[in-house]
């Protein structure tokens, strides 16, 4: 009834319709509806796209090229500027260990300030009275001693009596000088005997190389010269042992000595004296008196030694020494006598055969008579009571 041609057309239309339906389903619009007016939609912001991961495969490192050996450059000569020479400081002067202690330094001091004060009666004897006395030293110490005053009105010639060393704990005023002082006072001499610093209740003070004792004696000379009972002019000086060496020093330090008696003196060369004291003390002569040894500074010892300056002595000198002296060898007196004689000085030396350090008996009496006759000659004492 229908022809094959018709069936072919109908199949074509059916296939077309099915295609449209399927297209409408895909576009979401009913078939045959007009497409909606498109709304201008803002272009979506581009969402950052996560980059595709980089392939994990690690590239094989490029092998580091082995450094080609670089030629060591020739060393550059460093030119260092030579610094300007530093000025060498002037050398510091070495302190003089005996400054103020040498014979010239002591000679330059001015002695005589203050006054000698006569105190209470201490003792007495036929023709004289002994008194205590005080006086100042040039270095400000208060010192003590004894004054032996002859009977009569005076004025009397003056003698200063310097005793030898005595340990402080044993000392009593007048020890070692009393025999001579009494003898001279009975002969009409005003005799003053210093105790020295640190003795008899006086002030203690420095005494390096015995120079403190020198000051004590030199301070006394002008003070006793001003006493109303003292005869004007120069004085005589006596000394035994250490006091004799002080007397030798006074010969080089003062021009106010009319005559000096030196009895068994310690060596006037202090280097020799140091060696003697070192031996006698068992190696400890005492640092207060001997601050250092002569081996350390021989020139310093030369400058503090009275022997060095004996040529300046002005007064005549009489020496006495026992040949059996075991405290100080008689060679000490011989050296002093020879030194004075070589300098053209007036010197007399008496040696007493087998005599000890302190003479006794007939030898003591002989030395006393010789000494007072010597002082009489040079201080011109004929009759102390003639005034």
C-alpha angles and dihedrals in degrees: 000000000000117000126237089248092060093050091053092053092048091052091051092051092047092052090048092051092050090051091053092049091051091047091051091051090053094049096042094236127113113252111269096018117132112251112256119256104264114245113222101249118195109251107258115255108255108256108223107255114227104242116244109263114265113248108269094220105117114224112241106253114254105251111253110247110246107248112252110238106266115219110248106245117237109264113265111236107245109217107210114196110236106240118238109262113265112241108251108234116240109262114261111247112250109242113253106244091208099040108151092011102081122105092250091050093050091045090057094058120104111238131191108062115145127012142276111247120204111216137183126335111271105177141322147198142192108322099359145058127217121219136183115247139189130200140163125254122223090253093055103263124140106233135186140207146139129281119203109202120192119225113260137056101286145162090208131195111253131237126182114210116205114196127210128253118297125173109257093235090057099040125118122174111271097023112149093002100058098087094053094039093052092047093050094044090054087054091056103266125136100227125194119191116191119213091210127227116314094021135096094017094304125133120279120233145162117302108176110169087357090286090132089064089049089056092048092055097040090050089055097055100073092037095057090043088062095055111114092231093052121097112240119253138040124348135225123238132207128185140175127204107323088006089055091055088049087053090052089052090049089056088062095041107044136049091196098085118107094184139346133212113203113194120190095330127197112246113291088213101079093203088061090043090052091053090050093050091044091056096043093048095048094249100318111091091164128266095229090066098026108037092177139358126265089243089066095052116002092173091058089054090050091054095050095044116102089210089069091061103035090113088073093060113121104183126081114254135212119193129197125188137161114229092221094054108141095181096058120007116237087240087082090066092042092055092050092048093048092048092051092045092051088054091053095252129150104257136157124190124199118189118194113212112241089350119155129226091276111036119227139193118357093356091055092049091048093051091049093050092047091049097050092045088052092051091046090055095051102035092039098228111167104150120000091196097053090099 
